[in-house]
């Protein structure tokens, strides 16, 4: 898997606030859905200058390069406006990228937030097997798969009409080749627990109890044993794409957990 012409970049979902700490948000596999990212990060502008990591559909690369892109883009932001505090937040696929960044340069960030980490994907036998069959899926079936997948991503009754539309648009926007490559990455994902164990910064783990896609709560409990300064928050009624649900707001969670500098 090699790079093509496009490169990842940072998207600012709200107006820039350079006086606030920088928060780098790494979204899930639907990483080109800008309206969805606005919903996911709504409210954070009250205390953060938010940047969302966008991976173009034709950026077919590996975990190491994705982590390096995040690091380079963050360094570029810090050159423009130096910050004393930078948060790294990864959701699902983005949490896997965050874990790779944490292995490489944890000292760049003051705090970490991992939400429904997809690092468990390769240990779920059914998902692993289905991902192997994915390249042979007819294109017409892939085109309607987003409608089939929606109930597995979030309880429909917990989504506003705008959030439902944004989620559908996001999951259906990636070409089949892109989805195939992202699934390949998830199958091959692994972490260096010894490196992660040495991280002393606070790590907030957020997991949805009613995740129908991945065993997010069990994975968060596993990760909590690795990080010395971890804290686990369970969302009792949420699905995998919890940040687009009406009753879930990341800013409110951070406030409730006193996870601000």
N, C-alpha and C positions, 0 to 999 in steps of 0.2 A: 504494500500500500504506500503510494508516494504522493507527495504534494502536487497540486496543480497550480493554476494561475491565481486563484483567490487566496486570501489570508484572513485568519481571524482578526477581529477588531473589537474595541469597546464601544458599546452603545450607552448613551446617557438617557435613562427613561424619563427623568424629570429635568428641570433646570439645574445646572451645575451649581454646587455650593462649596467652593474651595475652602471656606472657613471651617467646614466640618471634617471629621475623620472620613477616610476613603473606605467604602465597602465594595468589594469586588464580588459580583454575583455570577456564579457559573450554573446555568440552567440545565434542564434535562435534555434528552435527545431531540426535543422540539426546540432547539436552540436558535432558530431563526424567527420565531414568533414574537415580534416586538410588542404587539398589543398584549400578548400574554405575559411578557416580562414586566410590562407596566402594572398589570394586575398583581403579579407575584411580589413586586417590590413596593407596592403602594403603602405609603405611610413612612417608609424609611427615610424619606427626604427631610423629615423633621429633625433628624440628628446625624444624617450621613450624606456624603457625596457619593452617589451610587453609580457604578459602572457595570454593565452587563456584558458578558463574554459572548460574542456571536461567532459561530463557526459556519462559514459559507457551505452550502451543500456539496460543492465540488472539492472541499478540503478533506481529502482522504489520507489521513496520516495516522501516526501511532500515539500512544499515551505520552511518551517522552516528549515528543514535539508539541503536543497540546499543552503540556505543563510548561514547557519553555516559552510558548507563546503567551501564556498567562503571566509568567514572570517578566518577560520583556515589556509587555503592555503596562504592567503595574509599575515597573521601573520608569517607563516613559512618563506615566502620570506623576510619579514622585519627583521627577526632574522638573516638570512644569510647575508643580505646586508641592513643595516638601510637606510631609505630614508626620506627626509623631505617632499616629495610630492608624493602622490599616487592618480591616476585617476581611477575612476570606470566607465566603458562603457558597457551598455547593449543594445542589439538589439533584438527586437521582444520578443520572449519567455525569452531571457536573460535580457531584460529590466524589466520584471516582477521580476526576481530574484534580480536584482539591487535594485528595489523598496523595496523588503523585507530586503535586506542588509541595505539600507538607514534607515529603521525603527529601526533596531537593533543597529547599531554602525556607525552613519554618521561621527563621529569625526575621524575615521580612514582614511578618504579620503579628499583630498583638493578640488576636482572638480568631477562633475558627468556629464555623457553624456547618454541620452536616445534616442534611434533611433527606430522609428515606434513601439512604445510600444504595446505589445499584451494585455495590461491591459484592453482594450476595448472588448475583445473577448466575455465575458459573457453577454454583453449588445447588441450584434448583434444576433437578434432572429434566423435568418436562420442558422448561424454558430452553435449556441447553439443547435438547433434542430438536425442538421446534425451530430453533435458530439455525441448526444445521440444514434443515429442510427449506428454510426461507428462500435461498437462491432459486429453488425450483417452483416457487409460488407463481402462478399465472399473474400477469400484470393487472388484469381486470379485477382479480380478487384483492390484490394489494391496494388498488384504488378505492375499494369500499371498506377496507380493513379498519380505517379510522373510526367509522361508525360502530363497528363491532367492538373495537377496543375501548371506546369511551366509558362504558360502565366499569371496566377494569381499572381505569385511570382515576376516576372519582365518582362518588355517588351523584347521580344526575340531579337528585332533589336538593343537593347542597351547592349547586352551581346557579349563578344568576344567568339570565339569557346572554348577556355580554360575555361572561366567562365561558359558557358552553360554546359559543361561536368562536371565541379566541382559541380555545383548546382544540376544537375540531380543525380549525384552520392551521394551527401549528403542527398537529400530528399528521396532517395530510399534505404538508408542503414539501417534505423531503422526497427526492426521487428514490426509487427502489434501491438503486445502487448505493446511495448514501446510507439508507437504513440497514442494508446488508453489511456495510463496512462497520457501522456503529455496533451491530450485534456481534460481529467478529471481535471487536475490541473488548466487549463485555465478557465474551467467552474466555478470552485470554487474560483477563485482569487478575493481578495479584498485588499484594502489598508487602513491604518489608517491615514486619512488626517490630523488629529491634530498633529501627530508625524512628518509627512513630512513638515508641515507648519513651524515647528521650525528649519528646516535646513537652515543655513545661507550661506553655500558654494554656489558658482555659479553652476547652472544646465543648460546645453545646451540641448535643445529638438530639434531633427531633425525629420521632418515628410515628407513623400512622398505624394504629391498632387494626383498622379495617382495610389495610392495603391488600387488594385482591391480585396484585401483580407480583409483588415480591414480599418475602418475609422481613419487612423493614424493622419491626420491633425486635425480633431476634437478632438481626444484624446490628442494630444500635446497641443492644446489650453486649454483643461480642466486641464491638469497637470500644465500648466504655471500659472494658477490661484492659485495653491496650494503652489508652491515654491516662496518664497519672492525674490530670486535672480535668476530668470529664464530668458532664452533667447530662442526664437523660430526661427528656420531656416526651411524654406519650400523648398523642392526640386520639382520644378514645373512639371518635366517630368518623374519622377522616380516611380517605383513600390515598392512593399513591401521589396523585397530583394535588396535594393538600393546599398549596399556596394559592390556588385559584378558587378554593371553596369560600363561600360567603362568610362563614363563621371563623375563618382562620386568617390571622393577620400576623405576619412575621414581626413587625414592629411591636405589636402588643405582647407577643411572646417574649421578646428580648427585654421589654420593660418588666414584665411579670417575673422573669427569672433574674432580674437585676444584672443583665449581661452587657452592661454598658460601662465604658471607662469613667 
